Amino acid sequence: MSETLRAPAAPAAAAPPPTPGQILRRRILGHWSLMGGLAVLGLILLLAVLAPLVAPDDP
C-alpha cells in the first residue's frame, strides 16, 4: 500500500487580541460580589420606578 503525502495544513490564524471592552466585561463578570451588588441595586431601582404601580395610594 502506498501512502499519499499531504501538504501540512496552514496554521490557524491567530485570534485578534481582545478589545478593551471585552477585557472590562470579562473582569466585571469575574467578580461575583460586584455582580451581586449590581443585582441588588438594579432590584432597588426597579422597585423605585414601579413604586406608583405597586402602591398607588398614600399610606
Helices and strands as residue ranges (DSSP letters): H 20-30, H 32-54
